[in-house]
Amino acid sequence: MDLSEGLQYFGMQNARFTYNNSMKVEEVPLLKACSVICKYEGKPYYSGACNNCCTLTTKSQPIQRCAGCHLVSYCSRNCQKNDWKKHKIFCKTFKVKNGKNALMLDEETRDDPKKWCEALENLEEKAYAKCMEKNEFLESVFSSFSRACNWCKKAQQDKLFDCSCCSVAYCCKAHEQADKLHKEFCEELGMFPIIDYIMIKEKTLKLPCILKNTVRTIFEPITKNHFNEMKIKMSQEFEGDHNGEFALIPPTSLSRFDAMFSIQTNHLAFPLTILFSLQEFGVGEVGKPIQTLSSLDIHIVTFQPVFDSSVWEYFMHLLPALMELNITFITPKVDREFLDYQGISLERCEDCKSKGRIINYSVHRNHYHMFFSSDEYTEPDVVAVFGHISPAIMYTEDELEHPMMSYRNMTYSNDTLLILTDAALPSLLMGVHHVSTARSTLKQVLPPQGNPMAGLLGIRGIDFLPIMNFKNFFCCLRNS
């Protein structure tokens, strides 16, 4: 399967994919397609990091711009040489002309956020088309984090300097000081290039194992401090596995474990948000205790499906009576850049295998209301909508009927608990309003509030929200 086949397979509208955790990734075409896309996507782009090894720029060791395009940088000649196979198609497509790189746009475009975004989208589409034509690696240079001044969008590369987070740049100190929004997200943005640096430099370093010694014989509710409790336990195991190699990563105070654990919490936020809600409100209208169930059906609406099987196995380990977990992902709009490639895995521990415990997955590329009307629909115990409840972000005005119809179908049964999450409280409140408009008989069993299971890391976002963690805030509703 090559890149075009992988993208075509993954992007099929109205498609349905099924598999379970007794299988291997190679046996599941959907996961194979995602793995292929990951291979050709290469690495995330950081304006202040080497395009080959992700070494961060510093005052003592500044990285050097590619002379051909001025859009990527390298820490050494060797890195530039090693990256040329991946970079050459992009470099030749966006070659510097008359001293100008592809990001040096006219003043009218720079001053209008809408026109600037449209220009970047056009550049990205051009890069994507060339990548598809040549079946080569895609450089993700054109985005909210392109190397243009984060304040005025000027992009003359020799006039720019990189922020310490290595994710944005400025043309002058005055513009850096004026950018108050970036200051809120600077430290968290700095984690992303550090994580990629670790993943590239230390290929043998794997994510901390979350399944070690986690099978429970007695149900214990998870607390709001669950991630801290996990971190203490897992850091000891991680240190033992890696002989105490906890070296800090300059220029931050992060250890390798801190960075790797943050990835795991991002994955775990999905199942743990669901468990935290179900242990509080129970299953069905009568509120049957979650720990008494042998089977559970979950529908997850998201544009960031979690294909990391280990986190759902962890969910199962916390519920000793649970023998069958049925997870259905409904993904009406999937953006390539939101796929979580670090989590493509299938796992089934020996304990679950010996007891016959199974996790069944189903992935539907459709709107929920269309899935609701299909022959494949089965009534869920819980519907969790992760970051999909801000229609203005994900839908055009003509498409808004889809989420409204879907909200009515999600809340069809009094037995179904609806969990809504979003990155910011105002957008969550907007989502609650839309859902309540779709079905007026809904009751808020848990009002909008901060989510203790949100995890430690989101995804790099857009201009007005540089970090998007769609699990930051949550609420629970049920039809009455």
Long-range contacts (C-beta under 8 A, 24 or more apart in sequence): 1-29, 1-32, 1-33, 1-36, 2-36, 2-135, 3-36, 3-37, 3-39, 3-40, 3-131, 3-132, 3-135, 4-132, 4-135, 5-33, 5-36, 6-32, 6-33, 6-34, 6-35, 6-36, 6-37, 6-40, 7-33, 7-37, 7-132, 7-336, 9-33, 10-34, 10-37, 10-334, 11-334, 11-365, 12-365, 13-365, 13-366, 14-365, 14-366, 14-370, 15-364, 15-365, 16-362, 16-363, 16-364, 16-365, 16-376, 17-361, 17-362, 17-363, 18-360, 18-361, 18-362, 18-363, 19-346, 19-360, 19-361, 20-358, 20-359, 20-360, 20-361, 21-309, 21-312, 21-313, 21-346, 21-347, 21-348, 21-358, 21-359, 21-361, 22-348, 22-353, 22-358, 23-346, 24-346, 25-344, 25-345, 25-346, 28-346, 30-363, 31-307, 31-344, 31-346, 34-307, 34-339, 34-341, 34-344, 35-341, 35-344, 37-336, 37-339, 37-341, 38-339, 38-341, 38-344, 40-131, 40-135, 40-136, 40-137, 40-138, 41-137, 41-138, 41-140, 41-336, 41-341, 42-86, 42-137, 42-138, 42-139, 42-140, 43-196, 43-200, 44-140, 44-192, 44-193, 44-196, 44-460, 45-72, 45-139, 45-140, 45-141, 45-143, 45-145, 45-146, 46-145, 46-166, 46-167, 46-192, 46-193, 46-196, 47-73, 47-145, 47-146, 47-147, 47-162, 47-166, 47-167, 47-168, 47-169, 48-73, 48-162, 48-163, 48-165, 48-166, 48-167, 48-169, 48-193, 49-73, 49-166, 49-193, 49-196, 49-197, 50-74, 50-75, 50-76, 50-79, 51-79, 51-83, 51-87, 52-79, 52-80, 52-82, 52-83, 53-79, 53-197, 53-200, 53-201, 54-193, 54-196, 54-197, 54-200, 54-201, 55-79, 55-197, 56-166, 56-193, 56-194, 56-197, 56-251, 57-162, 57-166, 58-250, 58-251, 65-157, 65-158, 66-91, 67-96, 68-92, 68-95, 68-96, 69-94, 69-95, 69-96, 69-101, 69-102, 70-96, 70-101, 70-157, 71-101, 71-102, 71-103, 71-141, 71-146, 71-147, 72-139, 72-141, 85-137, 86-136, 86-137, 86-139, 87-137, 87-139, 89-130, 89-131, 89-134, 89-136, 89-137, 90-127, 90-130, 90-131, 90-137, 90-139, 90-141, 93-126, 93-127, 93-130, 94-123, 94-127, 101-155, 101-157, 102-142, 103-142, 103-146, 103-147, 103-148, 103-155, 104-154, 104-155, 104-156, 105-153, 105-155, 109-153, 110-152, 110-153, 110-154, 111-153, 113-463, 116-153, 117-463, 120-144, 120-146, 140-337, 143-337, 143-460, 144-460, 144-461, 144-462, 144-463, 144-466, 145-460, 149-175, 150-175, 150-179, 150-182, 151-175, 151-176, 151-178, 151-179, 164-190, 164-251, 165-189, 165-190, 165-193, 166-190, 166-193, 167-192, 167-193, 167-460, 167-466, 181-464, 181-466, 182-466, 185-466, 185-467, 188-457, 188-458, 188-467, 189-460, 189-466, 189-467, 190-252, 191-252, 191-254, 191-259, 191-262, 191-457, 192-460, 194-249, 194-252, 194-254, 194-259, 195-259, 195-260, 195-262, 195-263, 197-249, 198-249, 198-256, 198-259, 198-260, 199-342, 202-256, 205-242, 205-256, 205-260, 207-260, 207-263, 207-264, 207-342, 208-234, 208-235, 208-237, 208-238, 208-257, 208-260, 208-261, 208-264, 209-234, 209-237, 209-310, 210-234, 210-264, 210-268, 210-310, 210-311, 210-314, 211-310, 211-313, 211-314, 211-317, 211-347, 211-349, 212-237, 214-314, 214-317, 214-318, 215-317, 215-320, 215-349, 215-351, 215-352, 216-317, 216-318, 216-319, 216-320, 217-320, 218-320, 219-291, 219-318, 219-319, 219-320, 219-321, 220-318, 221-279, 222-272, 222-275, 222-276, 222-279, 222-318, 222-453, 224-452, 225-452, 226-272, 226-452, 226-453, 227-265, 227-268, 227-453, 227-455, 227-456, 230-268, 231-261, 234-261, 235-261, 261-456, 262-455, 262-456, 262-457, 263-342, 263-457, 264-311, 265-455, 265-456, 265-457, 266-340, 266-455, 266-456, 266-457, 266-458, 266-469, 267-306, 267-308, 267-310, 267-311, 267-340, 267-343, 267-455, 268-311, 268-314, 268-453, 268-455, 269-451, 269-453, 269-454, 269-455, 269-469, 269-471, 270-300, 270-306, 270-311, 270-384, 270-386, 270-471, 271-311, 271-312, 271-314, 271-315, 272-315, 272-453, 273-384, 273-386, 273-419, 273-421, 273-451, 273-453, 273-454, 273-471, 273-474, 274-298, 274-315, 274-382, 274-384, 274-419, 275-315, 275-318, 275-319, 276-452, 276-453, 277-382, 277-417, 277-419, 277-446, 277-474, 277-476, 278-381, 278-382, 278-417, 280-446, 280-476, 281-417, 281-445, 281-446, 281-476, 281-478, 283-381, 283-382, 283-415, 283-417, 284-381, 284-415, 285-414, 285-415, 285-478, 290-319, 291-319, 291-320, 291-321, 292-321, 293-319, 293-321, 293-322, 293-381, 294-321, 294-322, 294-323, 294-324, 295-322, 295-323, 295-324, 295-325, 295-326, 296-322, 296-324, 296-325, 296-326, 296-381, 296-382, 297-326, 297-328, 297-378, 297-379, 297-380, 297-381, 297-382, 298-325, 298-326, 298-327, 298-328, 298-380, 298-381, 298-382, 298-383, 298-384, 299-328, 299-330, 299-368, 299-380, 299-382, 299-383, 299-384, 299-410, 300-327, 300-328, 300-329, 300-330, 300-383, 300-384, 300-385, 300-386, 301-330, 301-331, 301-332, 301-368, 301-383, 301-384, 301-385, 301-386, 301-388, 301-406, 301-410, 302-329, 302-330, 302-331, 302-385, 302-386, 302-387, 302-388, 302-470, 303-331, 303-332, 303-333, 303-334, 303-335, 303-338, 303-387, 303-388, 303-394, 304-338, 304-339, 304-340, 304-386, 304-387, 304-459, 304-470, 305-329, 305-331, 305-334, 305-339, 305-340, 305-363, 306-340, 306-343, 307-340, 307-343, 307-344, 307-345, 308-340, 308-342, 308-343, 308-344, 308-345, 309-345, 309-346, 309-347, 309-348, 309-359, 310-345, 310-347, 311-343, 312-359, 313-347, 313-348, 313-349, 313-352, 313-359, 316-352, 316-357, 316-359, 317-349, 317-352, 322-357, 323-355, 323-356, 323-357, 323-358, 324-357, 324-358, 324-360, 325-358, 325-359, 325-360, 326-359, 326-360, 326-362, 326-378, 327-359, 327-360, 327-361, 327-362, 328-361, 328-362, 328-363, 328-364, 328-380, 329-361, 329-362, 329-363, 329-364, 330-364, 330-366, 330-367, 330-368, 330-371, 331-363, 331-364, 331-365, 332-365, 332-366, 332-367, 332-368, 332-388, 332-402, 332-406, 333-394, 333-395, 334-365, 338-459, 367-402, 367-403, 367-405, 367-406, 368-406, 368-409, 368-410, 369-402, 369-405, 369-406, 369-408, 369-409, 372-406, 372-409, 372-412, 379-412, 379-413, 379-415, 379-416, 380-416, 381-415, 381-416, 381-417, 382-416, 382-417, 382-418, 382-419, 383-410, 383-411, 383-416, 383-417, 383-418, 383-419, 384-419, 384-421, 385-410, 385-418, 385-419, 385-420, 385-421, 385-431, 386-421, 386-470, 386-471, 387-421, 387-422, 387-423, 387-468, 387-470, 387-471, 388-470, 389-420, 389-421, 389-422, 389-427, 389-428, 389-430, 389-431, 389-432, 389-434, 389-435, 390-422, 390-427, 390-430, 390-431, 391-434, 392-430, 393-427, 403-434, 404-434, 404-437, 404-438, 405-438, 407-434, 407-435, 407-438, 407-439, 408-438, 408-439, 410-435, 411-435, 411-438, 411-439, 411-442, 411-477, 411-478, 411-479, 412-479, 413-479, 414-478, 414-479, 414-480, 416-478, 416-479, 417-445, 417-476, 417-477, 417-478, 418-442, 418-476, 418-477, 418-478, 419-474, 419-475, 419-476, 420-474, 420-475, 420-476, 420-477, 421-451, 421-470, 421-471, 421-472, 421-473, 421-474, 422-470, 422-472, 422-473, 423-458, 423-461, 423-465, 423-468, 423-469, 423-470, 423-472, 423-473, 424-465, 424-472, 424-473, 425-473, 428-473, 428-474, 428-475, 432-475, 432-477, 435-477, 439-479, 441-479, 441-480, 442-477, 442-478, 442-479, 442-480, 443-477, 443-478, 443-479, 443-480, 444-475, 444-476, 444-477, 445-476, 445-477, 445-478, 446-474, 446-475, 446-476, 447-475, 448-473, 448-474, 448-475, 449-473, 449-474, 449-475
